[in-house]
């Protein structure tokens, strides 16, 4: 789900490079457009942002109101939203790019809308599969001549805060559940030498998914579905368990 979110940081870095640390009146909207195009292609659904604010001298970028639509077959409007993403960039690392260093990424007010449809599919699982397919197509499309060393990224500090999860299992006879997401912090993501964006994204995804699972409680959903639906409920609970298992939980 968040592999392409790390790509947002790359878009911001590119924007700063294009600007050459000078003022460029239309840069904010260009970066916002790039995030929407890149995110929509990777997720396979519409990705929208309210606005982007760049502080080139400080090496800081903020993305406000990022919204990822639900895949077809789900009732909710969104799969998740991120109130504000702030990226602080080590400008000196732009020169060597070995690796590109992000001093901090702060994600404020993330809201995860977990939903099971009548086919017992999870919306987050569908998005994850979409992103994997998009990445596979990109790999096939690249020519040998253009497949140079992949950019490596290191994140010194990553923080999620002020978030919540809303789980909707009504399509399989369950209820709606709302819970707060605990504040989560990760340090030295990618290590000193950095890791490719895909590897970084996997770490971020796993942590957000872990916090989501803790918030809604795998046992809570499983018991709810089993009590309400019997055999069918057990199958739905197994679907939830399978999803969480793929996140390493």
Order of alpha helices (4+ residues) and beta strands (2+ residues): alpha-alpha-beta-beta-beta-beta-alpha-beta-alpha-beta-beta-beta-beta-beta-alpha-alpha-alpha
